[in-house]
C-alpha cells in the first residue's frame, strides 16, 4: 500500500484549512444541492445548462472537500521549538537581496498546502525555497528559477 503524503504546515495554516472545510460542508454543499434542485425543475436534463453547471460545481466542491480532509488528516504541524533559529527552515520568514541589483524580497516558507505567493508564502517545494532551506544570514545562494539562475544574499531570517 502506498504511503500517504505528509503535508507540513503551521498551526495557523491547518486552522485555515479546517475553516474552509467547515464552510464547504456546512454552506457551499447545501447551496449547490439547492442549485441542482432548482435546475431540475426547469425540465429536460439533457439540454439543461443550469443543471450541468450545478453538477460541475458539486463535483468541484466534493473534490475540494476530499482534498482538504486528506491534507488535514496527514498534516504535520511545524512547531516553533523544532525550528533552528539561525537557518532557513519551514515556517521561517526569510529576506534576501538579489545580486547584483539589490532588489529585496521577503517570503515565508510554508508547506504546499499553505502556499500563497500573493501573501508572500512560498511552498517548501518551490525552487526558491529549496535553494534557501538550510542556509544562514549572509549566505549567497544560486537559485534555479524557470527564468534562469538568480544569485541572492540572505539578509534576515525570522
Backbone as CSV, one residue per row, in Angstrom:
resi,resn,N_x,N_y,N_z,CA_x,CA_y,CA_z,C_x,C_y,C_z
1,UNK,0.845,-1.177,0.000,0.000,0.000,0.000,0.892,1.243,0.000
2,UNK,0.557,2.207,-0.811,1.342,3.436,-0.900,1.165,4.262,0.368
3,UNK,2.242,4.892,0.782,2.149,5.737,1.967,1.535,7.075,1.576
4,UNK,0.773,7.643,2.497,0.118,8.926,2.267,1.146,10.044,2.322
5,UNK,0.948,11.049,1.512,1.831,12.212,1.520,1.593,13.003,2.804
6,UNK,2.674,13.438,3.422,2.589,14.282,4.616,2.561,15.734,4.160
7,UNK,1.712,16.534,4.793,1.587,17.944,4.447,2.102,18.791,5.606
8,UNK,3.375,19.219,5.532,3.887,20.081,6.598,3.192,21.435,6.541
9,UNK,2.813,21.957,7.709,2.153,23.258,7.754,2.218,23.844,9.151
10,UNK,1.961,25.126,9.217,1.910,25.790,10.507,0.551,25.518,11.150
11,UNK,0.459,25.808,12.432,-0.817,25.638,13.135,-1.878,26.539,12.507
12,UNK,-1.505,27.779,12.178,-2.445,28.710,11.536,-2.920,28.179,10.188
13,UNK,-2.008,27.588,9.440,-2.357,27.030,8.134,-3.368,25.905,8.261
14,UNK,-3.184,25.048,9.256,-4.133,23.952,9.460,-5.497,24.496,9.866
15,UNK,-5.499,25.499,10.731,-6.768,26.094,11.153,-7.502,26.723,9.971
16,UNK,-6.762,27.348,9.065,-7.366,27.951,7.873,-8.018,26.867,6.999
17,UNK,-7.325,25.740,6.829,-7.887,24.637,6.047,-9.132,24.066,6.724
18,UNK,-9.096,23.948,8.054,-10.253,23.426,8.793,-11.466,24.339,8.638
19,UNK,-11.244,25.662,8.652,-12.344,26.616,8.464,-12.923,26.501,7.060
20,UNK,-12.033,26.375,6.061,-12.513,26.216,4.684,-13.327,24.943,4.548
21,UNK,-12.856,23.858,5.149,-13.572,22.580,5.089,-14.947,22.714,5.733
22,UNK,-15.015,23.332,6.886,-16.295,23.510,7.574,-17.256,24.333,6.721
23,UNK,-16.754,25.403,6.096,-17.579,26.239,5.225,-18.112,25.423,4.040
24,UNK,-17.237,24.658,3.404,-17.668,23.856,2.254,-18.740,22.849,2.646
25,UNK,-18.560,22.202,3.794,-19.514,21.183,4.232,-20.838,21.783,4.706
26,UNK,-20.772,22.896,5.426,-21.985,23.425,6.039,-22.733,24.448,5.176
27,UNK,-22.023,25.124,4.265,-22.674,26.168,3.472,-22.696,25.830,1.983
28,UNK,-21.502,25.700,1.378,-21.426,25.510,-0.081,-22.139,24.247,-0.547
29,UNK,-21.973,23.151,0.173,-22.608,21.888,-0.217,-24.127,22.074,-0.311
30,UNK,-24.716,22.752,0.676,-26.174,22.983,0.684,-26.587,23.909,-0.447
31,UNK,-25.776,24.931,-0.717,-26.086,25.848,-1.818,-26.103,25.116,-3.161
32,UNK,-25.140,24.244,-3.357,-25.050,23.510,-4.626,-26.226,22.544,-4.777
33,UNK,-26.578,21.864,-3.696,-27.728,20.952,-3.741,-28.990,21.734,-4.108
34,UNK,-29.144,22.915,-3.547,-30.302,23.759,-3.868,-30.280,24.171,-5.336
35,UNK,-29.087,24.522,-5.862,-28.974,24.875,-7.291,-29.395,23.707,-8.177
36,UNK,-28.988,22.495,-7.797,-29.349,21.310,-8.576,-30.862,21.108,-8.541
37,UNK,-31.444,21.284,-7.373,-32.890,21.117,-7.217,-33.646,22.109,-8.101
38,UNK,-33.212,23.366,-8.101,-33.854,24.394,-8.924,-33.669,24.065,-10.410
39,UNK,-32.473,23.658,-10.787,-32.195,23.336,-12.200,-33.033,22.167,-12.677
40,UNK,-33.257,21.199,-11.804,-34.104,20.047,-12.186,-35.522,20.487,-12.505
41,UNK,-35.973,21.510,-11.806,-37.348,21.974,-12.016,-37.540,22.606,-13.396
42,UNK,-36.437,22.910,-14.086,-36.530,23.504,-15.416,-36.893,22.472,-16.488
43,UNK,-36.919,21.212,-16.122,-37.347,20.203,-17.084,-36.218,19.365,-17.642
44,UNK,-36.283,19.069,-18.928,-35.377,18.169,-19.641,-33.913,18.384,-19.248
45,UNK,-33.324,17.387,-18.576,-31.952,17.491,-18.091,-30.919,17.364,-19.209
46,UNK,-31.289,16.775,-20.334,-30.320,16.561,-21.408,-29.883,17.875,-22.055
47,UNK,-30.697,18.904,-21.974,-30.347,20.184,-22.577,-30.396,21.312,-21.545
48,UNK,-30.127,20.980,-20.310,-30.265,21.940,-19.229,-28.876,22.404,-18.758
49,UNK,-28.439,23.560,-19.234,-27.100,24.047,-18.895,-26.997,24.424,-17.412
50,UNK,-28.096,24.874,-16.814,-28.085,25.188,-15.374,-27.783,23.931,-14.565
51,UNK,-28.399,22.832,-14.953,-28.189,21.563,-14.262,-26.740,21.100,-14.435
52,UNK,-26.237,21.173,-15.675,-24.848,20.768,-15.942,-23.869,21.609,-15.127
53,UNK,-24.104,22.910,-15.081,-23.238,23.811,-14.324,-23.269,23.486,-12.834
54,UNK,-24.454,23.240,-12.308,-24.587,22.916,-10.886,-23.907,21.589,-10.560
55,UNK,-24.033,20.610,-11.435,-23.381,19.310,-11.208,-21.856,19.450,-11.256
56,UNK,-21.344,20.285,-12.163,-19.898,20.535,-12.217,-19.420,21.208,-10.937
57,UNK,-20.205,22.164,-10.455,-19.840,22.841,-9.208,-19.873,21.853,-8.041
58,UNK,-20.846,20.972,-8.046,-20.926,19.962,-6.991,-19.687,19.065,-7.013
59,UNK,-19.263,18.666,-8.193,-18.071,17.818,-8.314,-16.838,18.566,-7.795
60,UNK,-16.737,19.859,-8.115,-15.608,20.650,-7.631,-15.621,20.732,-6.105
61,UNK,-16.774,21.065,-5.529,-16.887,21.211,-4.071,-16.560,19.887,-3.378
62,UNK,-17.094,18.793,-3.872,-16.831,17.488,-3.255,-15.362,17.097,-3.394
63,UNK,-14.756,17.430,-4.531,-13.329,17.157,-4.714,-12.477,17.962,-3.758
64,UNK,-12.840,19.222,-3.563,-12.091,20.076,-2.634,-12.247,19.583,-1.202
65,UNK,-13.444,19.141,-0.841,-13.673,18.582,0.500,-12.769,17.374,0.724
66,UNK,-12.707,16.486,-0.245,-11.860,15.294,-0.138,-10.390,15.685,0.002
67,UNK,-9.956,16.653,-0.806,-8.566,17.119,-0.746,-8.245,17.702,0.622
68,UNK,-9.126,18.569,1.123,-8.898,19.188,2.424,-8.877,18.155,3.547
69,UNK,-9.801,17.209,3.503,-9.821,16.162,4.536,-8.513,15.383,4.534
70,UNK,-7.996,15.070,3.353,-6.726,14.350,3.245,-5.569,15.192,3.788
71,UNK,-5.541,16.472,3.440,-4.462,17.351,3.898,-4.490,17.504,5.420
72,UNK,-5.668,17.672,5.967,-5.795,17.836,7.421,-5.421,16.537,8.135
73,UNK,-5.887,15.423,7.618,-5.595,14.121,8.222,-4.092,13.828,8.217
74,UNK,-3.393,14.272,7.175,-1.966,13.985,7.037,-1.078,15.198,7.325
75,UNK,-1.641,16.161,8.068,-0.874,17.366,8.401,0.204,17.051,9.421
76,UNK,1.358,17.677,9.231,2.424,17.633,10.227,2.677,19.079,10.613
77,UNK,2.291,19.406,11.843,2.429,20.778,12.321,3.896,21.059,12.633
78,UNK,4.392,22.160,12.088,5.768,22.582,12.340,5.754,23.400,13.621
79,UNK,6.384,22.880,14.648,6.427,23.553,15.945,7.597,24.531,15.992
80,UNK,7.406,25.631,16.718,8.463,26.646,16.848,9.743,26.066,17.431
81,UNK,9.619,25.138,18.397,10.824,24.601,19.025,11.597,23.657,18.111
82,UNK,10.976,23.257,16.986,11.668,22.409,16.010,12.539,23.245,15.079
83,UNK,12.326,24.544,15.074,12.985,25.398,14.100,14.345,25.867,14.609
84,UNK,15.378,25.603,13.824,16.718,26.106,14.132,16.674,27.619,13.916
85,UNK,17.076,28.366,14.929,16.869,29.814,14.890,17.712,30.551,13.855
86,UNK,18.850,30.018,13.458,19.697,30.783,12.543,19.731,30.224,11.126
87,UNK,18.938,29.197,10.831,18.891,28.618,9.488,17.506,28.793,8.880
88,UNK,17.473,28.875,7.556,16.198,28.919,6.847,15.578,27.532,6.921
89,UNK,14.376,27.467,7.467,13.628,26.205,7.563,12.161,26.489,7.265
90,UNK,11.390,25.439,7.182,9.951,25.549,7.005,9.386,26.363,8.160
91,UNK,8.524,27.308,7.862,7.915,28.143,8.879,8.642,29.458,9.120
92,UNK,9.820,29.624,8.544,10.606,30.848,8.738,10.291,31.862,7.639
93,UNK,10.465,33.133,7.998,10.362,34.221,7.029,11.778,34.659,6.708
94,UNK,12.106,34.648,5.438,13.467,34.974,5.009,13.433,36.179,4.064
95,UNK,14.358,37.093,4.308,14.506,38.259,3.441,15.867,38.158,2.765
96,UNK,15.881,38.385,1.450,17.139,38.330,0.708,17.164,39.449,-0.310
97,UNK,18.361,39.732,-0.778,18.500,40.704,-1.867,19.053,39.975,-3.078
98,UNK,18.544,40.379,-4.223,19.053,39.821,-5.468,20.380,40.493,-5.787
99,UNK,21.310,39.702,-6.252,22.614,40.227,-6.633,22.691,40.284,-8.157
100,UNK,23.249,41.275,-8.757,23.941,42.417,-8.172,23.036,43.624,-7.945
101,UNK,21.769,43.605,-8.416,20.972,44.840,-8.411,20.398,45.238,-7.057
102,UNK,20.319,44.327,-6.099,19.906,44.682,-4.748,18.416,44.727,-4.480
103,UNK,17.593,44.167,-5.387,16.153,44.112,-5.123,15.908,43.210,-3.915
104,UNK,15.123,43.709,-2.950,14.854,42.965,-1.722,13.523,42.235,-1.830
105,UNK,13.503,40.973,-1.382,12.285,40.181,-1.373,12.185,39.444,-0.048
106,UNK,10.952,39.266,0.436,10.707,38.562,1.688,9.636,37.498,1.455
107,UNK,9.913,36.281,1.914,8.965,35.178,1.793,8.932,34.377,3.078
108,UNK,7.771,33.819,3.368,7.647,32.844,4.439,7.577,31.484,3.765
109,UNK,8.401,30.551,4.245,8.432,29.214,3.648,7.440,28.337,4.401
110,UNK,6.475,27.824,3.664,5.404,27.019,4.240,5.254,25.724,3.456
111,UNK,4.447,24.824,3.961,4.145,23.598,3.226,3.284,23.917,2.016
112,UNK,3.223,22.994,1.074,2.493,23.239,-0.173,1.014,23.535,0.066
113,UNK,0.452,23.012,1.149,-0.964,23.244,1.444,-1.257,24.697,1.778
114,UNK,-0.263,25.426,2.263,-0.455,26.812,2.688,0.057,27.828,1.692
115,UNK,0.764,27.393,0.673,1.428,28.321,-0.244,0.445,29.322,-0.845
116,UNK,0.843,30.583,-0.828,0.080,31.670,-1.425,1.055,32.791,-1.772
117,UNK,1.630,32.745,-2.973,2.646,33.723,-3.353,2.177,35.170,-3.221
118,UNK,0.876,35.410,-3.391,0.359,36.779,-3.285,0.423,37.290,-1.849
119,UNK,0.499,36.371,-0.885,0.654,36.751,0.518,2.092,36.568,0.981
120,UNK,3.003,36.276,0.051,4.408,36.113,0.394,4.716,34.766,1.031
121,UNK,3.851,33.774,0.818,4.067,32.438,1.361,4.392,31.494,0.206
122,UNK,5.618,30.948,0.227,6.015,30.056,-0.855,6.174,28.633,-0.331
123,UNK,5.890,27.691,-1.190,5.963,26.277,-0.849,7.410,25.835,-0.651
124,UNK,7.588,24.944,0.305,8.912,24.372,0.527,9.372,23.557,-0.681
125,UNK,8.465,23.244,-1.591,8.809,22.511,-2.813,9.216,23.443,-3.963
126,UNK,9.082,24.761,-3.776,9.404,25.706,-4.845,10.919,25.797,-5.029
127,UNK,11.371,26.175,-6.228,12.816,26.296,-6.473,13.501,27.271,-5.516
128,UNK,12.862,28.390,-5.229,13.471,29.374,-4.329,13.638,28.779,-2.938
129,UNK,12.562,28.198,-2.397,12.620,27.633,-1.043,13.633,26.497,-0.960
130,UNK,13.650,25.630,-1.963,14.606,24.518,-1.946,16.042,25.021,-1.878
131,UNK,16.305,26.123,-2.581,17.658,26.694,-2.571,17.995,27.364,-1.247
132,UNK,16.997,27.937,-0.584,17.237,28.700,0.639,17.279,27.840,1.904
133,UNK,16.527,26.734,1.920,16.447,25.910,3.128,17.841,25.420,3.523
134,UNK,18.155,25.605,4.812,19.444,25.195,5.358,20.496,26.286,5.330
135,UNK,20.211,27.381,4.640,21.168,28.478,4.545,21.040,29.409,5.758
136,UNK,22.036,30.304,5.908,22.073,31.226,7.041,22.203,32.665,6.547
137,UNK,22.044,33.614,7.477,22.197,35.030,7.152,23.584,35.271,6.554
138,UNK,23.629,36.093,5.529,24.830,36.474,4.760,25.292,35.407,3.773
139,UNK,24.659,34.231,3.754,24.997,33.228,2.738,24.550,33.740,1.371
140,UNK,25.374,33.489,0.357,25.000,33.791,-1.022,24.599,32.473,-1.675
141,UNK,23.457,32.502,-2.336,22.860,31.277,-2.869,22.490,31.486,-4.328
142,UNK,22.693,30.456,-5.142,22.218,30.481,-6.520,20.900,29.729,-6.569
143,UNK,19.878,30.405,-7.056,18.535,29.838,-7.137,18.224,29.537,-8.593
144,UNK,17.825,28.305,-8.863,17.405,27.925,-10.210,15.923,28.260,-10.346
145,UNK,15.587,29.153,-11.257,14.185,29.506,-11.489,13.847,29.187,-12.943
146,UNK,12.558,29.146,-13.260,12.177,28.892,-14.651,12.769,29.927,-15.608
147,UNK,13.046,31.141,-15.092,13.621,32.189,-15.939,15.137,32.184,-15.970
148,UNK,15.759,31.221,-15.312,17.214,31.144,-15.279,17.743,31.248,-13.862
149,UNK,19.069,31.340,-13.746,19.691,31.418,-12.419,19.554,32.814,-11.838
150,UNK,19.451,32.837,-10.497,19.379,34.095,-9.775,20.287,33.957,-8.553
151,UNK,21.159,34.958,-8.337,22.024,34.956,-7.138,21.376,35.851,-6.095
152,UNK,21.350,35.358,-4.851,20.777,36.142,-3.765,21.680,36.060,-2.530
153,UNK,21.547,37.068,-1.655,22.227,37.023,-0.358,21.159,37.176,0.724
154,UNK,21.144,36.259,1.663,20.163,36.281,2.738,20.543,37.388,3.711
155,UNK,19.574,38.257,4.029,19.877,39.350,4.959,19.163,39.202,6.309
156,UNK,18.081,38.417,6.366,17.458,38.154,7.667,16.612,36.901,7.636
157,UNK,16.498,36.276,8.803,15.678,35.074,8.989,14.897,35.274,10.270
158,UNK,13.595,35.157,10.212,12.752,35.334,11.405,11.879,34.123,11.619
